[in-house]
């Protein structure tokens, strides 16, 4: 399983998260067919990396905060207006994702909002407390905006992604034994719902995962990612990856 980090930043300046010339907002692609998160401006890095949006079958969104979701409208419009997509697209996320997506398309007055003009079908899947389907398992986490964690298994390799929930027992159980635990790390000190690097290290050890990758990490470490990785390594002995945009790894 291949994972490409298209954008690793966020836009919460008070928390040290900023979009810079080096880093775009959060978005990743799995094996060319699953798009994971679509933060504001994600289309820029999707196109810069040469992602074939017609090959994308599913978009997975953890929660509906703008730095994880709002770039979806531009992606859908590109699929219509540039790619001339005809195949259906499944959009998976928390309750309300269908209403939010359709509302944004209409607000922007884009023709992609018109089901007949779009040229391809949108299929929405709104997640419950836990779900199992195809190569995906999910659980609902704990976050002010309903948030979901994803476990994806392909070719006996497991990728676990926690988009911003604290590590509840249910989230930890879903992560257990993963080849890669991928997680947002927004703050440096423990917070009521955002994850710190030491939180991530402790959770990775408890879940018995093999490797860890952090995204959404504070901009102040942009030129010193190893120091940031050391904060995770305080509590985790495995490999820690703090990727830049356009980094590709094998899970």
Secondary structure, 3 states (H helix, E strand, C coil): CEEEEEECECCEHHHCECCCCCCCECEEEECCCEEEEECCCHHHHHHHCCCCCCCCCEEECCCCCHHHHCCHHHHHHHHHHCCCCCCCEEEEECCCHHHHHHHHHHHCCCHHHCHHHHCCCEEEEECCCEEEECCEEEEECCCCCCCEEEEEEECCEEEEEECCCCCCHHHHHHHCCCCEEEEECCECCCCCCCCEHHHHHHHHHHHCCCEEEEECCCHHHCCCHHHHHHHHHCCCCCEEECCCCCEEEEC
